[in-house]
Amino acid sequence: MSSTFNKIAIIGGGSWATAIAKIVVEHTRHIGWYMRREDRIEDFKELGHNPAYLTSVHFNLDEIAFSSDINYIAQNYDTLIFVTPSPYLKAHLRKLRTDLREKFIVTAIKGIVPDENMVCSEYFHEVYDVPFSNIACIGGPSHAEEVALERLSYLTIGCADTAKAESFTQLLSSPFIKTSISTDVTGIEYSSVLKNVYAIASGICNGLKYGDNFQAVLISNAVREMSRFLQAISPAERNVNDSVYIGDLLVTSYSNFSRNRVFGTMIGKGYSVKAAQIEMEMVAEGYFGTKCIKEINRRIQVDMPILDAVHAILYERRMPQSTIRQLTRILR
């Protein structure tokens, strides 16, 4: 393990946080772990696994320092891996009294900060003055369930400082985790938001009984739409055919593990947004991402008919059947 990252903590208690904790602790033999709920920590200690997520993944509790005090974790650990749902990030950070500027911040949050309309790297930089060289993101097609099952997965670490990115990959690499690095932090994060929006669209079409032929057309158009948006919001030399972009889009749009696709399928079958959210009992990041990207796009004016259709269904109470039917007339 690289000595660059010695004191590492996980911020968050969901399935992806649990999967990342499993990977990291196998390299470090010690992590801090912040969970908001003290009762969840107590259950974890009693059972030896997360009581609510990925319950088949067991941990050596001697290797974990749990705390429900985010300041304790932030003060005692140098590398903080944030894996909370994006809608709750600000609420967690509001409790902080610890300066983050000298910390290495890793965001594994595939979402956008609501009300701020910024991806997490931008938020940590703008609000907490963390230099971009100390901010990284984890991207790529990586369902927590498959990572926990040690199925082969590919992760990309984005960071402006390539040496730090390369060093951080050593905490993740294993026989079932292949890693690569990139400097396109903003592009990776925005694509992670967009793929959730398109997965909802895919789910809606699935719920409406559109078949595989149309799904292929939908996702082909989603790739082009994503590329247009990324180039407008963050001009850079990137290849959207790389797995961190299109691979993440494909797995989120097609997999039964995808909560955004499941959420969209329920909407397509006639559930209201509220009813679908209640029944899922998990956050579909794409619901919040749709609103944020729509608001951003009012400023940059990219042609995004799929985003517009999803927004109309989720936020304007348009009927899925007629909205998707209208979308089919303009896709190619």
N, C-alpha and C positions, 0 to 999 in steps of 0.2 A: 504494500500500500504506500502511496506517495505521502511523504511527511508534510506536504502542503496543507492537507486537510486532516487534522488530528481530532478535533472536537466537533462532532457533527450531530445535529439534532433535526428531528422531523417535527413539523408543525402541521397537525391535522390528524384525524382519526378514522378516515374513511377507507375504502377499498384500495385506492391507488396509494394512499399514504402507507397502508399496511404492506402492500407489495414492495414499495421502495424501501421501507424499513427492513424487510426481509433480505433484500439484495445488499444493502449497505452494511448491516450488522454482521453479515457473513465475512465481510472484508475487515471491518474495524474492531469487531468483538466488543464494541461499546457505542451506544447512541443515547442521546437525550431524546425524550419524546413528549411533546406537549399535546394533551387532549383537554378540551374545554371542560368535560364533565368528570368530576371526581368519582362518581359512581361507576362510570365506564372504566376508569383506571382500576378501581378495586375489583371489578368483575374480571378484567384482563389478568390481574395478578393471581386471582383465584383459579382461573381456567387455564392460563398459559397461552391464551390466544385472544385475539380481538373478539369480544362477545357479539359484535353486530356485523362485522364484515370479514370475509375470507376466513371463516371459522376453522377451516382445515389447516391453516398455516400456524404452526406452533413455534414459540420462541423460547430461548433460554433467558429467563427473567433476570438472571444475574448480569446480563449484558445490556440491560435497559434501565435508564433513570427516568421514570415517569414524573410528570408534574402537570398540574392544572394551572400553574402560574407561568404565564408566557414570559414574564420578566426574569424569572429564575432561569429559564431556558436560554433566553437571549443574552443574559449576563455571563453564563457559564459555558457557552458553546460559540465557536467561531464561524462555523458554517451552518446556516439555517436553510433547510429545505422546506419550502412552503407548499403544502398539498391540501389546502382547504378549498371548498367550493368558492368560486370567485365572488358570489353575492355576499359572503360572510367575511371576506378578507378584511375589509375596513373595520368591522366590529372587533375583530381580534387585535388589529394593529392599534386601535384606539386605547387599548389597555397598556400599550408599551410605554415605558419610561427609560428605555435603554437606547443609546445612540447606535444606529445601524451602519454608520458610514464606514466603519472599519471591519464590518462583517462581510463574509462572502455569502451572498443571497442567491439561492437557487429556487426558481419557480417551476414547479411541476403542475401548475394550475392551467388547465386548458380552457380558459375563459377570460372574460374582460371585466374590469372593475366597474360595476354599475354606477350611474350618475357622473362618474368621471370620464367615461368613454376612453379609457386608456388600458392597454395591456399591462400586465403586472410589472414588467421591467420598466416601462415608462413611469408607472406609479411610484415604484421604489426610488427611482432617480429623481422625479420631480418633487415628491412630497417628503422623502426621507434623505435626500441628498446622497444616496449611494452612487458612487461612480460606476459608469457602465462597465468598467474593467472588473468590478466586483459583483456583477450580476450575470447569472447564467440561467438558461432554461433547459428543460428536458422535453424533447419532442419525439414524434415518430409513432407508428402504429403499435400501440402497446396497451391492450386491455389488461387491467389488473388481474382478472381471473386467469388469463393465460400465463402471465408472468408468474403468478403464484404456483401454477401447475408446472412451471419450468419448461414451458413450450418456447421454442426458439423465437426470440424477439429482437428487433433492431431499434436502438435508441440513438438519437442525435443530441449532443450537448452543444448548445449555442452560447457563445460568449465573445465579447469584443477582444478579450485577451486569450489568444489561442493556446498559450502555454498553460494557463489555468484550466481551460476546457480539456486539454489533453490529460492533464493531471487528474482532473475530476473523473474522467472516464474510467480510471483504474478502480474507482469505488463501485463501478457498476458492471464492468466486464466480467463475464463468466462463460462457461460452455454454452449456456442458453441465452446470454445477453451479448449481442454484438453492438459495438459503439462506433460512432464517428463524430466529428466536430464540425462546427460551422460558425461563422461570424454573423449570420443573418438572424439575430435574436428577434427583432421586431417582426420579420417576415414569418418566422416559425410560430411566434405567438399568435399573430393575426390569422394565419392559416389554421391554427388549432381552434380558434373561435369559429371561423367560417365552416370548417368541416362539420361542426356540431349543427349549424344551421342547415346545411345540406343533408345531414343525416335525418333531421326532422322532416325535411321535404321528402326524402326517400321513404321514411316511415309512413307519412301521410298517403303517398301513392300506393304503398303496400296495403294500407288499410282500406283504400278505395279499390283494391283488386287490380291495379295496373300490374302488368307482368314484367318479366325480366328484360324483354326487348326495350320497353320504355324506360326502365330503370337505367339501362346502359346509356340511353340518350340523355336522360336527366343528369347523370354523373359526368358524362362527357362535357355537357354544357356548364356544369358546376366547376369543372377544372378551369375552363376558359374564364368563367366569371371570377373565380378566385384569383387567377393570374392578373386580370385587369385591376382588381382591387389592390392587390399587393404592390403592383408596380406604381399605382397612384399614391398609396399611403406611405410606401417606403421604397423608393426607386433603388434598385440594386441588380447586380448580375446574379440571378438565381435560376435554377432549373426546377420548375414546379413538378417535373416528372420524378424528382428524387423522392425517396420513400418518406421523408419527414413531412412532405406536402401531400402528394397524391396517395401515398401509402396509408397515411393516417385518415385521409378522406375516405378511401375505399373501405377500410376495416370498420370505420364508424358508421358508414352508410349501409353496409351489408350484414354486419355481424349481429347475432342474437344477443351478444353481450352488451351491445350498445344501448345505453339508456336513452339516448336522444332518438335513435330509430324506434325504440319501443314507445317512447312518448309520442312520436309522430304517428305511429301505427294506431295508437288509441284515439288520437284526434281524427284520423281518417275513418275510423270505425264509428265515429259519432260522439265520443266523449267530449265534454267541455274541457277547457284548459284546467280549471280548478279540479274537476273530478279526476283527470289524468294525473295531476300532481299528487293528489291525495292517495290514489291507489298505488302509485309507484313507490312512495315513501323514500325517494332519493331525488337529488337535484339533477334535472336535465339542463346542463349549462347552456345549451343552444336556445332555450327560451329567453334567457336574459341577453345572450349574445345577439339574438335577432334584433332586439330593440336598440342595443348599443350600436351595432353596425349600421342599422338604418339611420340613426341620428348622425353618425359620422359621415355617411354617404350623402346626406343632405348638403354637406359642405364640399365634398370632392366630386360628386356627380358622376359616378361610374355607372355604366349600364349593368344592372343587377336584377334581372327579372325573377330569378328564383328566390333571392332574398325578399323581393317585394311581395311575391306570392305568399311566402311563409309569414311575413309580417302581417299581411292582410288577414290571414286566417287566425293567427294567434292574438293580434292586438286590435284588429278592426272588425272582428266578428263576422268576417266573410265566410260563406259556405265553402268547405273544402272542395266539394264536387265541382262547382262552377269556377272556382278560382284555379284549380288545377286544369280544368278543361280549357280555360283561356290560356294558361301557360303552354299547353301542348301545341297551340297554334303558332307560337313564336320560337320554339326550340328547333334546333337543326341537328 
